[in-house]
Amino acid sequence: MQTAKKSRATTALKILQSKPFHSLSWLVQCFSTRVGGVSSAYGGRALNLGFTKQDRRAAVEKNRAAFLKKIGAVTKGKPWPLVTLRQIHSDLIHCINGPPAVPLVGDGLITATPEIVIAIQTADCLPVILVDAKNRAVGVFHAGWRGTVKRIVQKGVGEMRLHFGTDPRHIRAAIGPGVHSCCYEVGEEVKHKFETQFAYGAELFHEEKESDTIRDKYPLLFLTARAPGHSELPTKLFLDLVEANRRQLLDAGVPAKNIEASPLCTSCRVDLLFSYRQEKGITGRMMGAAGVRR
């Protein structure tokens, strides 16, 4: 028992960084994981970066300080201001020039101001980082299905163009870990919303029949007439949220070669990532974060 405890205590803080950004020495960016923090509310020592109901505020503050140090968002030993949002699954985007005087509400942040970290929090929804490689500007966006239907990432490109003169051809984009089409089951109403907003909406969904071990083992028993009241197994509907956001970036003018999407599904990888669905709402929050060095 003591050995296991020591192993968890010495687990290094783990972050994920995207290849399209590696050549930009002025850029601070990453997607966090659940590994390497001090929170005990979600098993082991977790890197929870959100002020959730189950976790202690002091633990989250320690996690955030360690996170900023890990990504290099520190000047002369002092962490840069960390700007986040009260997220509401919207298309609201704020341009940040300094730490806000009041808490912000929305789902997107953009900035070209050095030594500020802008971040959104996720636990299944997609974190998306956009970087204007020419004008040294960054954006972070929280893209669940509601925000995606409202085109938050596509509008994010437009906001960067408005405020920073960003040419979409100079944008590099990273779609971070989130729930993938293997696990993102939704209802028909979600499909309808996408189909009414996007010409390719139907292409973002696939159906799977619910499994039945007896039918799978003895299929011949079910080839003949069924008893009254028995019907075909219902189907499940799954959304490809990653592809939905990739298509929006392409529509906004971002070159396909400049877009990278993480292969990690939060629901499949709860050993590494937080998942609201898989953990039934009792989970921490990760961050997609970016900033500009002087």
Backbone as numpy.savetxt, mean C-alpha at the origin, in Angstrom:
# Nx Ny Nz CAx CAy CAz Cx Cy Cz
12.69 -20.92 25.68 11.86 -19.72 25.68 12.72 -18.47 25.68
13.76 -18.45 26.46 14.63 -17.28 26.51 15.33 -17.08 25.18
15.72 -18.19 24.54 16.39 -18.09 23.25 15.47 -17.47 22.20
14.22 -17.91 22.17 13.25 -17.36 21.21 13.04 -15.89 21.45
12.93 -15.49 22.71 12.73 -14.09 23.04 13.91 -13.24 22.58
15.10 -13.76 22.79 16.29 -13.03 22.38 16.33 -12.89 20.87
15.92 -13.94 20.14 15.91 -13.90 18.68 14.99 -12.82 18.16
13.77 -12.73 18.75 12.84 -11.69 18.31 13.38 -10.30 18.64
14.01 -10.16 19.78 14.48 -8.85 20.22 15.59 -8.32 19.32
16.35 -9.24 18.70 17.47 -8.80 17.89 17.16 -8.79 16.40
15.88 -9.05 16.03 15.49 -9.00 14.63 15.66 -7.59 14.09
16.39 -7.48 12.98 16.67 -6.16 12.41 15.42 -5.58 11.75
15.31 -4.27 11.82 14.22 -3.56 11.15 14.35 -3.77 9.65
13.28 -4.22 9.02 13.32 -4.55 7.59 12.44 -3.61 6.79
13.02 -3.03 5.73 12.26 -2.19 4.81 12.44 -2.71 3.39
11.56 -2.26 2.49 11.61 -2.65 1.09 11.80 -1.39 0.25
12.76 -1.42 -0.68 13.01 -0.28 -1.55 12.94 -0.70 -3.00
12.56 0.24 -3.87 12.27 -0.08 -5.26 13.43 0.26 -6.18
13.69 -0.64 -7.11 14.81 -0.49 -8.04 14.75 0.78 -8.89
13.57 1.22 -9.36 13.55 2.43 -10.20 14.10 3.67 -9.51
14.21 3.63 -8.18 14.66 4.80 -7.43 16.14 4.75 -7.02
16.80 3.63 -7.22 18.13 3.42 -6.65 19.16 4.43 -7.15
19.00 4.94 -8.36 20.00 5.86 -8.92 19.82 7.30 -8.46
18.75 7.57 -7.70 18.45 8.94 -7.28 19.00 9.18 -5.88
20.20 9.74 -5.80 20.88 9.90 -4.51 20.20 10.91 -3.60
19.39 11.79 -4.17 18.70 12.83 -3.39 17.40 12.32 -2.76
17.02 11.10 -3.09 15.71 10.57 -2.71 15.78 9.67 -1.48
14.82 9.86 -0.58 14.57 8.95 0.53 13.24 8.26 0.25
13.22 6.94 0.28 11.97 6.24 -0.03 12.01 4.82 0.48
10.84 4.30 0.83 10.74 2.87 1.16 9.30 2.50 1.47
9.08 1.19 1.50 7.86 0.60 2.04 8.28 -0.18 3.28
7.62 0.05 4.39 7.99 -0.65 5.61 7.38 -2.05 5.61
7.83 -2.87 6.55 7.25 -4.20 6.79 6.81 -4.25 8.26
6.46 -5.43 8.75 6.11 -5.57 10.16 7.32 -5.99 11.01
8.47 -6.14 10.39 9.62 -6.76 11.04 10.56 -5.74 11.67
10.89 -5.94 12.95 11.99 -5.20 13.57 11.62 -4.04 14.46
10.40 -3.97 14.96 10.01 -2.89 15.84 9.97 -3.30 17.30
9.25 -2.52 18.10 9.15 -2.80 19.53 7.71 -3.06 19.98
6.76 -3.06 19.06 5.37 -3.30 19.42 5.13 -4.77 19.73
4.41 -5.04 20.81 4.09 -6.41 21.21 2.62 -6.76 20.97
1.84 -5.81 20.49 0.40 -6.02 20.35 0.03 -6.99 19.24
0.94 -7.20 18.27 0.62 -8.01 17.10 1.56 -9.20 16.93
2.07 -9.70 18.03 2.94 -10.85 17.99 4.39 -10.47 17.80
5.27 -11.04 18.61 6.70 -10.75 18.48 6.99 -9.30 18.78
7.96 -8.76 18.06 8.32 -7.34 18.18 8.09 -6.71 16.82
6.94 -6.08 16.67 6.49 -5.64 15.36 6.76 -4.16 15.11
6.96 -3.83 13.85 7.18 -2.45 13.44 5.84 -1.82 13.05
4.98 -1.65 14.04 3.71 -0.97 13.79 3.96 0.53 13.75
3.57 1.18 12.64 3.81 2.62 12.47 2.53 3.44 12.57
1.42 2.80 12.92 0.16 3.52 13.05 -0.32 3.56 14.49
-0.97 4.64 14.87 -1.50 4.77 16.23 -2.82 4.01 16.31
-2.71 2.69 16.43 -3.86 1.82 16.46 -4.39 1.65 17.88
-5.60 1.10 17.99 -6.23 0.95 19.30 -5.50 -0.05 20.19
-4.91 -1.07 19.58 -4.31 -2.13 20.39 -2.90 -1.80 20.87
-2.21 -0.89 20.22 -0.80 -0.65 20.52 -0.61 0.56 21.43
0.54 0.57 22.10 0.89 1.71 22.95 1.48 2.84 22.11
1.08 4.07 22.41 1.57 5.21 21.66 3.10 5.31 21.75
3.64 5.04 22.93 5.09 5.13 23.12 5.81 4.14 22.21
5.23 2.95 22.02 5.85 1.95 21.16 5.85 2.42 19.70
4.73 3.00 19.28 4.63 3.50 17.89 5.63 4.63 17.66
5.76 5.52 18.63 6.71 6.63 18.49 8.14 6.12 18.38
8.48 5.08 19.15 9.81 4.47 19.04 9.99 3.83 17.68
8.96 3.15 17.21 9.02 2.53 15.89 9.24 3.58 14.79
8.51 4.68 14.89 8.64 5.73 13.87 10.04 6.35 13.89
10.58 6.56 15.06 11.94 7.13 15.16 12.96 6.17 14.55
12.82 4.89 14.84 13.74 3.90 14.28 13.58 3.79 12.76
12.35 3.91 12.30 12.05 3.85 10.87 12.71 5.02 10.13
12.57 6.23 10.65 13.18 7.41 10.02 14.70 7.29 9.98
15.27 6.78 11.04 16.72 6.59 11.07 17.14 5.56 10.02
16.38 4.49 9.90 16.71 3.42 8.96 16.72 3.92 7.52
15.79 4.79 7.16 15.72 5.25 5.77 16.61 6.46 5.51
17.29 6.94 6.55 18.21 8.06 6.37 17.57 9.43 6.43
16.38 9.51 7.03 15.67 10.78 7.14 16.05 11.47 8.45
17.33 11.73 8.59 17.89 12.33 9.81 18.96 13.33 9.41
18.95 14.50 10.03 19.98 15.51 9.80 20.59 15.92 11.14
21.89 15.72 11.27 22.61 16.04 12.50 21.95 15.38 13.71
21.55 14.13 13.53 20.96 13.36 14.61 19.49 13.64 14.88
18.91 14.59 14.15 17.51 14.95 14.36 16.64 14.41 13.23
15.59 13.64 13.56 14.72 13.11 12.50 13.96 14.21 11.77
13.73 13.99 10.51 12.91 14.93 9.73 11.45 14.85 10.19
10.69 15.92 10.01 9.26 15.85 10.30 8.59 14.76 9.45
7.70 14.02 10.08 6.95 12.97 9.39 5.50 13.44 9.24
5.06 13.61 8.00 3.71 14.10 7.73 2.84 12.95 7.24
1.74 12.71 7.94 0.80 11.66 7.57 -0.60 12.26 7.46
-1.58 11.42 7.25 -2.96 11.85 7.03 -3.93 11.01 7.86
-5.10 11.58 8.12 -6.23 10.75 8.53 -6.89 10.30 7.24
-6.70 9.04 6.89 -7.09 8.54 5.58 -8.57 8.16 5.56
-9.24 8.52 4.45 -10.69 8.32 4.36 -11.11 7.67 3.05
-10.20 7.03 2.35 -10.49 6.37 1.07 -11.06 7.36 0.06
-10.36 8.48 -0.09 -10.82 9.57 -0.94 -9.84 9.79 -2.10
-10.06 10.90 -2.82 -9.10 11.35 -3.84 -8.49 12.70 -3.44
-8.53 13.01 -2.15 -7.99 14.28 -1.66 -6.47 14.20 -1.53
-5.79 15.19 -2.13 -4.33 15.22 -2.17 -3.86 16.58 -1.67
-2.87 16.58 -0.78 -2.34 17.82 -0.22 -0.90 18.04 -0.68
-0.60 19.30 -1.06 0.77 19.69 -1.37 1.39 20.26 -0.09
2.52 19.69 0.34 3.13 20.03 1.62 4.41 20.84 1.41
4.47 21.98 2.09 5.69 22.80 2.07 6.39 22.81 3.43
5.73 22.27 4.43 6.27 22.21 5.79 5.31 21.41 6.64
5.66 21.14 7.88 4.75 20.43 8.78 3.43 21.19 8.91
2.30 20.56 8.70 1.00 21.25 8.75 0.66 21.70 10.16
-0.05 22.82 10.23 -0.45 23.35 11.54 -1.58 22.54 12.16
-2.38 21.89 11.32 -3.50 21.06 11.81 -3.43 19.71 11.11
-3.98 18.66 11.73 -3.97 17.34 11.09 -4.68 17.38 9.73
-4.14 16.66 8.78 -4.68 16.65 7.43 -5.57 15.43 7.22
-6.59 15.61 6.39 -7.49 14.53 6.02 -7.39 14.31 4.52
-7.24 13.08 4.11 -7.14 12.77 2.69 -6.39 11.48 2.48
-5.92 11.27 1.24 -5.25 10.01 0.91 -4.05 10.18 -0.02
-3.59 11.42 -0.16 -2.40 11.64 -0.96 -1.64 12.86 -0.48
-0.30 12.78 -0.59 0.58 13.89 -0.23 1.63 14.05 -1.31
1.98 15.30 -1.63 3.07 15.58 -2.55 3.94 16.68 -1.96
5.23 16.66 -2.30 6.12 17.72 -1.82 7.38 17.77 -2.67
7.99 18.95 -2.70 9.32 19.14 -3.26 10.22 19.80 -2.23
9.71 19.95 -1.01 10.45 20.59 0.08 11.42 19.60 0.70
12.70 19.94 0.79 13.67 19.01 1.37 13.43 18.77 2.86
13.88 17.60 3.30 13.93 17.19 4.71 12.56 17.15 5.38
11.59 16.65 4.63 10.27 16.29 5.15 9.96 14.90 4.61
9.46 14.03 5.45 9.01 12.72 5.00 7.49 12.73 4.92
6.96 12.42 3.75 5.52 12.27 3.59 5.22 10.77 3.53
4.13 10.36 4.17 3.87 8.92 4.27 2.38 8.64 4.35
1.99 7.52 3.78 0.63 7.01 3.96 0.74 5.64 4.63
-0.36 5.23 5.28 -0.36 3.99 6.04 -1.27 2.95 5.38
-0.82 1.70 5.41 -1.59 0.64 4.77 -1.52 -0.65 5.58
-2.49 -1.54 5.29 -2.47 -2.89 5.85 -3.25 -3.83 4.94
-3.33 -3.51 3.67 -3.90 -4.27 2.55 -4.04 -3.37 1.33
-4.51 -2.13 1.53 -4.57 -1.18 0.42 -3.17 -0.94 -0.12
-3.10 -0.45 -1.34 -1.80 -0.25 -1.97 -1.17 1.08 -1.58
0.11 1.07 -1.22 0.86 2.31 -1.11 1.56 2.57 -2.46
1.44 3.77 -2.97 2.06 4.10 -4.25 2.96 5.32 -4.07
4.20 5.19 -4.53 5.17 6.29 -4.48 5.44 6.76 -5.90
5.32 8.06 -6.12 5.67 8.67 -7.41 6.84 9.62 -7.20
7.80 9.59 -8.11 8.98 10.44 -8.01 9.22 11.14 -9.33
9.27 12.47 -9.30 9.66 13.27 -10.45 11.19 13.33 -10.45
11.82 12.52 -11.29 13.27 12.39 -11.28 13.98 13.64 -11.76
13.28 14.52 -12.49 13.90 15.74 -13.02 13.78 16.90 -12.05
12.60 17.09 -11.47 12.33 18.25 -10.62 12.45 17.97 -9.13
12.90 16.80 -8.76 13.09 16.43 -7.36 11.83 16.65 -6.52
10.78 16.00 -6.93 9.50 16.07 -6.22 8.98 14.66 -6.01
8.19 14.47 -4.95 7.69 13.14 -4.61 6.22 13.19 -4.24
5.57 12.05 -4.37 4.18 11.91 -3.95 3.94 10.54 -3.38
3.07 10.43 -2.39 2.67 9.14 -1.82 1.15 9.08 -1.78
0.60 7.89 -2.09 -0.85 7.77 -2.24 -1.35 6.46 -1.66
-2.53 6.54 -1.03 -3.20 5.39 -0.42 -4.31 4.97 -1.37
-4.13 3.78 -1.98 -5.06 3.35 -3.03 -5.75 2.05 -2.67
-6.87 2.17 -1.97 -7.78 1.03 -1.81 -8.71 1.02 -3.01
-9.72 0.17 -3.00 -10.58 0.14 -4.18 -11.37 1.43 -4.35
-11.76 2.04 -3.24 -12.54 3.28 -3.34 -11.69 4.42 -3.91
-10.48 4.56 -3.41 -9.60 5.59 -3.94 -9.21 5.32 -5.38
-9.08 4.05 -5.73 -8.73 3.69 -7.09 -9.86 4.03 -8.05
-11.09 3.74 -7.67 -12.24 4.12 -8.50 -12.26 5.63 -8.72
-11.84 6.38 -7.70 -11.81 7.85 -7.81 -10.54 8.37 -8.49
-9.68 7.44 -8.94 -8.48 7.77 -9.72 -7.44 8.55 -8.90
-7.22 8.18 -7.66 -6.32 8.98 -6.84 -4.90 9.02 -7.39
-4.40 7.91 -7.91 -3.03 7.90 -8.44 -2.94 8.72 -9.72
-3.92 8.59 -10.58 -3.94 9.37 -11.82 -4.03 10.86 -11.50
-4.86 11.20 -10.53 -4.97 12.60 -10.12 -3.69 13.07 -9.44
-2.98 12.14 -8.78 -1.71 12.49 -8.17 -0.70 12.96 -9.19
-0.66 12.29 -10.34 0.22 12.74 -11.43 -0.16 14.15 -11.86
-1.46 14.41 -11.95 -1.92 15.74 -12.33 -1.55 16.81 -11.31
-1.65 16.48 -10.03 -1.28 17.44 -8.99 0.22 17.74 -9.02
1.03 16.75 -9.29 2.46 16.99 -9.40 2.78 17.85 -10.62
2.04 17.64 -11.66 2.20 18.47 -12.86 1.82 19.92 -12.56
0.73 20.10 -11.83 0.25 21.44 -11.48 1.23 22.18 -10.59
1.71 21.53 -9.54 2.53 22.21 -8.53 4.02 22.26 -8.86
4.50 21.24 -9.58 5.95 21.15 -9.79 6.36 21.17 -11.26
5.38 21.27 -12.16 5.70 21.22 -13.58 6.16 19.85 -14.03
5.71 18.83 -13.35 6.15 17.46 -13.62 5.69 16.99 -15.00
6.63 16.44 -15.76 6.32 15.76 -17.01 6.14 14.28 -16.67
4.98 13.69 -16.97 4.76 12.28 -16.61 5.84 11.34 -17.15
6.49 11.73 -18.24 7.54 10.88 -18.80 8.75 10.79 -17.88
8.86 11.73 -16.93 9.98 11.73 -16.00 9.63 11.11 -14.65
8.40 10.62 -14.54 7.97 10.01 -13.27 8.43 8.56 -13.21
8.94 8.20 -12.03 9.20 6.80 -11.71 8.22 6.41 -10.61
7.59 5.26 -10.79 6.51 4.86 -9.89 6.77 3.49 -9.27
6.42 3.37 -8.00 6.51 2.09 -7.30 5.19 1.81 -6.60
4.60 0.67 -6.93 3.39 0.20 -6.25 3.84 -0.82 -5.21
3.62 -0.50 -3.95 4.14 -1.33 -2.87 3.27 -2.53 -2.55
3.65 -3.27 -1.52 2.90 -4.46 -1.14 1.45 -4.13 -0.76
0.56 -4.99 -1.19 -0.86 -4.83 -0.86 -1.57 -6.15 -1.14
-2.86 -6.19 -0.92 -3.61 -7.41 -1.19 -3.72 -7.59 -2.71
-3.40 -8.79 -3.19 -3.37 -9.05 -4.62 -4.63 -9.79 -5.07
-4.70 -10.00 -6.37 -5.91 -10.60 -6.95 -6.14 -12.03 -6.48
-5.11 -12.68 -5.94 -5.28 -14.03 -5.40 -6.16 -14.04 -4.15
-6.22 -12.90 -3.45 -6.88 -12.85 -2.15 -7.93 -11.74 -2.01
-8.00 -10.82 -2.99 -8.85 -9.65 -2.81 -10.26 -9.92 -3.31
-11.04 -10.61 -2.48 -12.42 -10.91 -2.83 -13.31 -9.70 -2.57
-14.14 -9.37 -3.56 -15.04 -8.22 -3.47 -16.43 -8.62 -3.93
-17.37 -7.69 -3.79 -18.74 -7.94 -4.21 -19.03 -7.41 -5.61
-20.19 -7.79 -6.14 -20.59 -7.35 -7.48 -20.71 -5.83 -7.57
-21.04 -5.19 -6.43 -21.18 -3.73 -6.47 -19.85 -3.05 -6.76
-18.74 -3.66 -6.32 -17.43 -3.10 -6.61 -17.11 -3.24 -8.10
-17.42 -4.38 -8.66 -17.20 -4.58 -10.09 -18.02 -3.58 -10.90
-19.25 -3.36 -10.48 -20.11 -2.41 -11.19 -19.52 -1.01 -11.19
-18.96 -0.60 -10.06 -18.38 0.73 -9.97 -17.19 0.87 -10.92
-16.36 -0.15 -11.01 -15.22 -0.09 -11.92 -15.67 -0.10 -13.37
-16.67 -0.92 -13.68 -17.14 -1.02 -15.06 -17.78 0.27 -15.53
-18.38 1.04 -14.62 -18.99 2.30 -15.02 -17.97 3.42 -15.15
-16.78 3.24 -14.59 -15.76 4.29 -14.62 -14.64 4.05 -15.64
-14.39 2.78 -15.97 -13.25 2.45 -16.83 -13.68 1.51 -17.94
-13.25 1.80 -19.16 -13.58 0.95 -20.30 -13.05 -0.46 -20.11
-11.94 -0.58 -19.39 -11.31 -1.87 -19.15 -11.72 -2.47 -17.79
-12.72 -1.90 -17.16 -13.09 -2.29 -15.80 -13.29 -3.79 -15.61
-14.00 -4.43 -16.55 -14.29 -5.86 -16.40 -13.02 -6.70 -16.43
-11.97 -6.21 -17.10 -10.72 -6.95 -17.22 -9.97 -7.04 -15.88
-10.35 -6.22 -14.91 -9.66 -6.19 -13.62 -10.15 -7.27 -12.65
-11.15 -8.04 -13.07 -11.77 -9.01 -12.17 -11.67 -10.43 -12.74
-11.61 -11.40 -11.84 -11.76 -12.79 -12.25 -12.61 -13.52 -11.23
-13.25 -14.59 -11.67 -14.14 -15.37 -10.82 -13.55 -16.75 -10.53
-13.85 -17.25 -9.36 -13.47 -18.61 -8.98 -14.64 -19.25 -8.27
-14.89 -20.50 -8.60 -15.95 -21.23 -7.90 -15.45 -21.64 -6.52
-16.36 -21.59 -5.55 -16.01 -22.06 -4.21 -15.66 -23.54 -4.28
-14.67 -23.93 -3.51 -14.23 -25.32 -3.54 -15.15 -26.21 -2.70
-15.27 -27.43 -3.11 -16.04 -28.45 -2.39 -15.24 -29.74 -2.49
-14.68 -30.19 -1.38 -13.78 -31.35 -1.40 -14.49 -32.61 -1.90
-15.77 -32.78 -1.57 -16.51 -33.97 -2.01 -16.69 -33.94 -3.53
-17.07 -32.77 -4.06 -17.25 -32.65 -5.51 -15.93 -32.85 -6.23
-14.86 -32.30 -5.65 -13.56 -32.44 -6.29 -13.11 -33.90 -6.33
-13.42 -34.65 -5.28 -12.98 -36.04 -5.18 -13.86 -36.99 -5.99
-15.18 -36.69 -6.05 -16.11 -37.57 -6.76 -16.93 -36.77 -7.77
-16.30 -36.22 -8.81 -17.01 -35.35 -9.76 -18.15 -36.05 -10.50
-18.03 -37.38 -10.74 -19.07 -38.08 -11.49 -20.41 -38.09 -10.77
-20.38 -38.00 -9.45 -21.63 -37.98 -8.69 -22.47 -36.75 -8.99
-21.85 -35.73 -9.53 -22.57 -34.46 -9.71 -22.83 -34.15 -11.18
-22.65 -35.17 -12.05 -22.92 -34.96 -13.48 -24.37 -35.22 -13.83
-25.11 -35.88 -12.97 -26.51 -36.19 -13.24 -27.42 -35.17 -12.57
-28.68 -35.42 -12.62 -29.66 -34.48 -12.07 -29.45 -34.28 -10.58
-29.66 -33.07 -10.13 -29.47 -32.73 -8.72 -30.82 -32.74 -7.99
-30.80 -32.97 -6.73 -32.02 -32.93 -5.92 -32.55 -31.51 -5.86
-33.84 -31.36 -5.68 -34.42 -30.01 -5.58 -33.73 -29.20 -4.49
-33.46 -27.92 -4.81 -32.84 -27.03 -3.83 -31.34 -27.01 -3.92
-30.75 -27.96 -4.70 -29.30 -28.00 -4.85 -28.92 -27.29 -6.14
-27.91 -26.48 -6.11 -27.52 -25.71 -7.29 -26.01 -25.74 -7.42
-25.54 -25.11 -8.47 -24.10 -24.98 -8.66 -23.49 -24.19 -7.51
-22.23 -24.50 -7.22 -21.54 -23.76 -6.17 -21.42 -22.29 -6.55
-21.56 -21.39 -5.60 -21.43 -19.97 -5.91 -20.01 -19.62 -6.32
-19.86 -18.52 -7.02 -18.54 -18.06 -7.44 -18.09 -16.90 -6.57
-16.78 -16.77 -6.45 -16.17 -15.65 -5.75 -15.56 -14.71 -6.77
-15.60 -13.42 -6.46 -15.12 -12.39 -7.38 -13.88 -11.73 -6.80
-12.82 -11.62 -7.59 -11.55 -11.07 -7.12 -11.10 -9.90 -7.98
-10.58 -8.87 -7.32 -10.14 -7.64 -7.99 -8.62 -7.57 -8.04
-8.09 -7.18 -9.20 -6.65 -6.95 -9.37 -6.38 -5.46 -9.16
-6.17 -5.08 -7.92 -5.97 -3.67 -7.58 -4.65 -3.15 -8.11
-3.64 -4.02 -8.18 -2.34 -3.60 -8.71 -2.47 -3.20 -10.17
-3.12 -4.04 -10.97 -3.28 -3.73 -12.38 -4.14 -2.48 -12.59
-5.14 -2.28 -11.74 -5.99 -1.10 -11.85 -5.16 0.17 -11.70
-4.24 0.18 -10.74 -3.42 1.38 -10.54 -2.33 1.51 -11.60
-1.81 0.38 -12.07 -0.83 0.44 -13.16 -1.45 1.04 -14.41
-2.68 0.66 -14.71 -3.37 1.19 -15.89 -3.60 2.69 -15.75
-3.91 3.15 -14.55 -4.09 4.59 -14.35 -2.80 5.36 -14.57
-1.69 4.80 -14.10 -0.41 5.46 -14.32 -0.08 5.53 -15.81
-0.36 4.47 -16.55 -0.14 4.48 -17.99 -1.02 5.52 -18.66
-2.28 5.59 -18.25 -3.21 6.57 -18.82 -2.76 8.01 -18.53
-2.07 8.19 -17.40 -1.58 9.52 -17.03 -0.29 9.89 -17.76
0.28 8.95 -18.51 1.47 9.25 -19.29 2.78 8.74 -18.73
2.71 7.96 -17.63 3.93 7.39 -17.05 4.36 6.20 -17.91
5.61 6.16 -18.38 6.06 5.03 -19.21 6.00 3.71 -18.46
5.62 2.65 -19.17 5.50 1.33 -18.55 6.82 0.88 -17.92
7.94 1.23 -18.55 9.25 0.81 -18.03 9.61 1.50 -16.72
8.88 2.58 -16.40 9.14 3.33 -15.17 8.27 2.90 -14.00
7.46 1.87 -14.20 6.52 1.42 -13.16 6.96 0.06 -12.64
7.13 -0.01 -11.33 7.45 -1.29 -10.69 6.38 -1.61 -9.65
5.91 -2.85 -9.65 4.92 -3.29 -8.67 5.49 -4.42 -7.84
5.34 -4.32 -6.53 5.82 -5.37 -5.64 5.03 -6.66 -5.88
5.71 -7.82 -5.88 5.01 -9.09 -6.03 4.40 -9.59 -4.72
4.62 -8.87 -3.63 4.20 -9.34 -2.31 2.73 -9.03 -2.04
2.00 -10.07 -1.67 0.60 -9.93 -1.27 0.53 -9.91 0.26
-0.08 -8.87 0.81 -0.15 -8.74 2.26 -0.91 -9.90 2.90
-1.97 -10.36 2.25 -2.77 -11.44 2.83 -2.02 -12.77 2.83
-1.15 -12.96 1.86 -0.36 -14.20 1.78 0.86 -14.17 2.69
1.37 -12.96 3.00 2.66 -12.86 3.68 2.54 -12.13 5.02
1.69 -12.64 5.91 1.56 -12.02 7.22 2.79 -12.26 8.10
3.70 -13.11 7.63 4.97 -13.24 8.33 5.84 -12.00 8.16
5.61 -11.28 7.06 6.43 -10.11 6.72 5.64 -8.81 6.75
4.33 -8.90 6.49 3.50 -7.71 6.28 2.23 -7.77 7.13
1.67 -6.60 7.41 0.38 -6.53 8.09 -0.75 -6.71 7.06
-1.81 -7.40 7.47 -2.97 -7.57 6.60 -4.25 -7.42 7.41
-5.01 -6.39 7.14 -6.25 -6.13 7.86 -7.25 -7.27 7.65
-7.34 -7.76 6.42 -8.28 -8.83 6.11 -7.86 -10.15 6.75
-6.63 -10.54 6.53 -6.15 -11.83 7.01 -6.15 -11.89 8.53
-5.87 -10.76 9.18 -5.79 -10.72 10.64 -7.08 -10.18 11.27
-8.12 -10.11 10.45 -9.48 -9.77 10.91 -9.53 -8.46 11.69
-8.82 -7.47 11.17 -8.89 -6.12 11.72 -7.98 -5.85 12.89
-7.38 -6.88 13.48 -6.49 -6.68 14.62 -5.06 -6.73 14.10
-4.59 -5.60 13.62 -3.27 -5.58 12.99 -2.68 -4.17 13.03
-1.39 -4.10 12.72 -0.70 -2.81 12.70 -0.78 -2.14 11.34
0.01 -1.11 11.17 0.04 -0.37 9.90 1.48 -0.22 9.41
1.62 -0.37 8.10 2.89 -0.12 7.44 2.84 1.26 6.79
3.98 1.72 6.30 4.04 3.01 5.63 4.71 2.90 4.26
4.20 3.68 3.33 4.89 4.00 2.10 5.35 5.43 2.26
6.67 5.67 2.22 7.20 6.98 2.59 8.20 7.47 1.57
8.29 8.79 1.44 9.27 9.39 0.53 9.64 10.78 1.02
10.84 11.22 0.65 11.32 12.55 1.02 12.47 12.96 0.11
12.84 14.25 0.21 13.87 14.84 -0.64 15.03 15.33 0.23
16.23 14.88 -0.08 17.41 15.37 0.62 17.82 16.73 0.06
18.53 17.51 0.89 19.07 18.79 0.40 20.25 18.52 -0.52
